[in-house]
Amino acid sequence: MVDDELWALIEPLLPPWPERSPGPRPVSDRLCLQGILYVLYNDIAWQLLPLELGFGSGQTCWRRLDRWQKAGVFDRLHRVLLAELNAAGELDWSRACVDGSHIRAKGGADTGPSPVDRRKTGSKHHLICDGRGTPLKVITTAANVNDVTQTLALVDGIPAVAGRPGRPRRRPDALLGDKGYDSNPNRDAPRKRRILPVISYKGRPNIKGLGKLRYVVEQTFTFLHHFKRLAVRWERRTELHDAFASLACSLICWRRLKKAQP
């Protein structure tokens, strides 16, 4: 269910319906959002969405998801909630952590042979989070795409986060990565952005204490894949899967915001 406080943040972001549209009156946006959340949590086929829940048909909810994705609703919601967390002092900009995680995929764009699942078709989530594990950006690629190729896309993909006096912030002070991100470009490019790269070198011992700081990114992957629709990719269109990922990131931010409130 979508509580009133969360709905108050989401409703202004939704594209309006024409005042005079042909056909029957559409199912309310709030009910459709609850249907989308039901699919996100339970990973059921759209056509199996129970009508007795009152959320409309699975096809109706899918069309609403597609409409909102094209309008950029989910990315804007994520940005709004990041700003709320920033205003509450709940974002740790002292460092950001990057990592990747493989998932199974049933086909479509941005899929490929998974190197960790007997080369079955799969995708990969590339994640950057702040020092407390709050997700800042998720990118979906084919499973055989190396982590090192997505580092700068993740860094540059951090949205401009308002909520504090001054210009919105989008750069952490340091970038933490394991040996999979070891490359000279991954050290030079962050430095040009005034970000300190803290990345272990291949063939050498890990940087002391790095694992204790990077555990938050693994924890965030656990939270993301708790949404069963993200643990196995069914959407053939990458943008729809990314819409689910942005919505999941927003929900994680919302939980942290609610926890931080007195």
C-alpha positions as CSV (number, residue, x, y, z in Angstrom):
1,M,0.0,0.0,0.0
2,V,1.1,3.6,-0.7
3,D,0.8,5.7,2.4
4,D,-0.4,9.3,2.3
5,E,2.9,10.9,2.9
6,L,4.6,9.0,0.1
7,W,1.7,9.6,-2.2
8,A,2.0,13.4,-1.5
9,L,5.5,13.3,-3.0
10,I,4.6,11.1,-6.0
11,E,1.3,12.7,-7.1
12,P,2.8,16.1,-8.3
13,L,5.3,14.2,-10.5
14,L,2.7,12.3,-12.5
15,P,1.7,13.5,-15.9
16,P,-1.9,14.7,-15.9
17,W,-4.7,13.1,-17.9
18,P,-6.6,15.1,-20.5
19,E,-9.8,16.6,-19.0
20,R,-11.8,15.1,-21.8
21,S,-10.4,11.7,-22.9
22,P,-12.3,9.1,-24.9
23,G,-13.3,5.8,-23.4
24,P,-14.1,4.8,-19.8
25,R,-12.6,6.7,-16.9
26,P,-9.1,5.3,-16.3
27,V,-8.1,3.5,-13.1
28,S,-6.7,6.0,-10.6
29,D,-3.0,6.5,-10.6
30,R,-2.7,5.6,-6.9
31,L,-4.3,2.2,-7.5
32,C,-2.1,1.5,-10.5
33,L,1.0,2.4,-8.5
34,Q,0.0,-0.1,-5.9
35,G,-0.4,-2.7,-8.7
36,I,3.1,-1.9,-10.0
37,L,4.5,-2.2,-6.4
38,Y,2.7,-5.6,-6.1
39,V,4.5,-6.9,-9.2
40,L,7.8,-5.3,-8.0
41,Y,7.6,-7.1,-4.6
42,N,6.2,-10.4,-5.7
43,D,7.6,-10.9,-9.2
44,I,4.5,-12.2,-10.8
45,A,3.5,-12.0,-14.5
46,W,1.4,-8.9,-15.3
47,Q,-1.5,-11.0,-16.5
48,L,-1.6,-12.8,-13.1
49,L,-2.1,-9.6,-11.1
50,P,-5.3,-10.5,-9.0
51,L,-8.2,-8.3,-10.1
52,E,-9.8,-8.7,-6.6
53,L,-7.1,-6.4,-5.2
54,G,-8.7,-3.6,-7.0
55,F,-5.5,-2.3,-8.7
56,G,-6.9,-2.8,-12.2
57,S,-5.6,-5.3,-14.7
58,G,-2.0,-6.2,-15.2
59,Q,-2.1,-4.7,-18.7
60,T,-3.4,-1.4,-17.3
61,C,-0.7,-1.2,-14.7
62,W,2.0,-2.1,-17.3
63,R,0.8,0.7,-19.6
64,R,0.9,3.1,-16.6
65,L,4.4,2.0,-15.8
66,D,5.4,2.6,-19.4
67,R,3.7,6.0,-19.5
68,W,5.4,7.2,-16.3
69,Q,8.8,5.9,-17.4
70,K,8.6,7.9,-20.5
71,A,7.7,11.0,-18.4
72,G,10.7,10.4,-16.2
73,V,8.6,10.1,-13.0
74,F,10.7,7.4,-11.3
75,D,14.1,9.2,-11.7
76,R,12.5,12.5,-10.5
77,L,11.0,10.7,-7.4
78,H,14.5,9.3,-6.6
79,R,16.0,12.7,-6.9
80,V,13.3,14.3,-4.6
81,L,13.9,11.7,-1.9
82,L,17.6,12.1,-2.1
83,A,17.1,15.8,-1.5
84,E,14.9,15.0,1.5
85,L,17.6,12.8,2.9
86,N,20.3,15.4,2.2
87,A,18.3,18.1,4.0
88,A,18.0,15.7,7.0
89,G,21.7,15.2,7.0
90,E,21.3,11.5,6.2
91,L,23.6,11.4,3.1
92,D,27.3,10.7,3.6
93,W,29.2,12.5,0.9
94,S,32.6,11.7,2.3
95,R,32.8,8.6,0.1
96,A,30.9,6.6,-2.5
97,C,31.2,2.9,-3.2
98,V,30.8,1.1,-6.5
99,D,30.2,-2.6,-7.3
100,G,28.3,-4.9,-9.7
101,S,26.0,-7.8,-9.3
102,H,24.8,-10.4,-11.8
103,I,21.1,-11.3,-12.3
104,R,19.4,-13.8,-14.6
105,A,17.5,-12.4,-17.6
106,K,15.0,-13.9,-19.9
107,G,16.2,-12.1,-23.0
108,G,16.0,-8.7,-24.6
109,A,18.3,-5.7,-24.8
110,D,21.4,-5.5,-22.6
111,T,21.7,-9.2,-21.9
112,G,24.6,-11.5,-22.6
113,P,26.3,-14.7,-21.4
114,S,26.8,-14.6,-17.7
115,P,30.3,-15.5,-16.6
116,V,29.1,-16.6,-13.1
117,D,26.0,-18.7,-14.3
118,R,27.4,-21.2,-16.8
119,R,27.0,-18.5,-19.5
120,K,23.3,-18.4,-19.3
121,T,21.6,-15.3,-20.5
122,G,21.9,-12.6,-17.8
123,S,22.2,-8.9,-17.0
124,K,24.3,-6.9,-14.5
125,H,23.4,-4.2,-12.1
126,H,26.1,-1.6,-11.6
127,L,25.5,0.4,-8.4
128,I,27.0,3.5,-6.7
129,C,25.9,4.4,-3.2
130,D,27.0,6.9,-0.6
131,G,28.9,6.0,2.6
132,R,25.8,4.9,4.3
133,G,24.6,2.7,1.5
134,T,21.9,5.0,0.1
135,P,21.6,4.1,-3.7
136,L,22.6,7.1,-5.9
137,K,22.5,5.4,-9.3
138,V,21.9,2.0,-10.9
139,I,22.9,1.1,-14.4
140,T,21.8,-2.2,-16.2
141,T,24.1,-3.8,-18.7
142,A,24.7,-7.2,-20.3
143,A,26.2,-9.8,-17.8
144,N,29.5,-9.9,-19.7
145,V,30.2,-6.2,-19.4
146,N,33.2,-5.5,-17.1
147,D,32.7,-3.4,-14.0
148,V,35.6,-1.2,-15.0
149,T,33.8,0.1,-18.1
150,Q,30.9,1.6,-16.0
151,T,32.8,3.5,-13.3
152,L,32.6,6.9,-14.9
153,A,29.0,6.4,-16.1
154,L,28.1,5.7,-12.5
155,V,29.9,8.8,-11.1
156,D,28.5,11.1,-13.8
157,G,25.1,9.6,-13.3
158,I,24.7,10.8,-9.8
159,P,21.9,13.3,-9.9
160,A,22.3,16.8,-8.6
161,V,21.0,16.5,-5.0
162,A,19.6,19.7,-3.4
163,G,18.3,20.0,0.1
164,R,21.2,22.1,1.6
165,P,22.1,25.8,1.2
166,G,24.2,26.4,-1.9
167,R,24.5,24.5,-5.2
168,P,23.1,21.0,-5.4
169,R,25.8,18.4,-4.8
170,R,26.6,15.5,-7.1
171,R,30.3,14.6,-6.3
172,P,31.5,12.5,-3.3
173,D,34.9,13.3,-1.7
174,A,36.2,9.7,-2.4
175,L,35.4,6.8,-4.6
176,L,35.9,3.3,-3.2
177,G,36.2,0.2,-5.4
178,D,37.7,-3.3,-5.3
179,K,40.3,-4.8,-7.7
180,G,37.7,-5.1,-10.5
181,Y,37.9,-1.3,-10.9
182,D,41.7,-1.2,-11.1
183,S,42.7,0.9,-14.1
184,N,44.6,4.1,-14.7
185,P,41.6,5.9,-16.3
186,N,39.5,5.0,-13.3
187,R,42.0,6.8,-11.2
188,D,42.7,9.8,-13.5
189,A,39.1,10.7,-14.4
190,P,37.8,10.9,-10.7
191,R,40.8,13.1,-9.8
192,K,39.9,15.5,-12.6
193,R,36.4,15.6,-11.0
194,R,38.1,16.4,-7.6
195,I,37.2,12.9,-6.3
196,L,39.9,10.8,-4.5
197,P,40.0,7.3,-6.0
198,V,40.5,4.5,-3.4
199,I,40.9,1.4,-5.5
200,S,42.9,-1.7,-4.7
201,Y,45.6,-2.8,-7.2
202,K,45.5,-6.2,-8.8
203,G,48.3,-8.5,-7.7
204,R,48.7,-6.6,-4.4
205,P,47.1,-6.9,-1.0
206,N,43.8,-5.1,-0.6
207,I,43.9,-1.6,0.9
208,K,43.7,-2.0,4.7
209,G,40.3,-1.3,6.0
210,L,38.7,-0.9,2.6
211,G,36.4,-3.9,3.1
212,K,34.9,-2.4,6.3
213,L,33.9,0.8,4.3
214,R,32.7,-1.0,1.2
215,Y,30.3,-3.5,2.9
216,V,27.5,-1.0,2.5
217,V,27.3,-1.5,-1.3
218,E,26.8,-5.3,-0.8
219,Q,24.1,-4.5,1.8
220,T,22.4,-2.2,-0.7
221,F,22.4,-4.9,-3.4
222,T,20.7,-7.1,-0.8
223,F,18.0,-4.5,-0.3
224,L,17.5,-4.0,-4.1
225,H,17.2,-7.7,-4.8
226,H,14.8,-8.1,-2.0
227,F,12.4,-6.7,-4.6
228,K,12.0,-9.9,-6.4
229,R,11.3,-8.3,-9.8
230,L,15.0,-7.1,-9.8
231,A,16.5,-10.4,-8.8
232,V,15.4,-11.9,-12.1
233,R,14.9,-9.7,-15.1
234,W,11.8,-10.4,-17.1
235,E,11.5,-7.1,-19.0
236,R,12.9,-7.2,-22.5
237,R,13.0,-3.4,-22.6
238,T,15.9,-2.1,-20.5
239,E,14.1,1.2,-19.8
240,L,11.2,-0.7,-18.1
241,H,13.6,-2.7,-15.9
242,D,15.4,0.5,-15.1
243,A,12.1,2.1,-14.1
244,F,11.6,-0.8,-11.6
245,A,15.2,-0.2,-10.3
246,S,14.6,3.5,-9.8
247,L,11.4,2.8,-8.0
248,A,13.2,0.4,-5.7
249,C,15.9,2.9,-5.0
250,S,13.2,5.5,-4.1
251,L,11.6,3.1,-1.7
252,I,14.9,2.4,0.0
253,C,15.4,6.1,0.4
254,W,11.8,6.5,1.7
255,R,12.4,3.9,4.4
256,R,15.6,5.6,5.5
257,L,13.9,9.0,5.6
258,K,11.0,7.6,7.7
259,K,13.5,6.0,10.0
260,A,15.4,9.3,10.4
261,Q,12.3,11.2,11.3
262,P,11.6,11.6,15.0
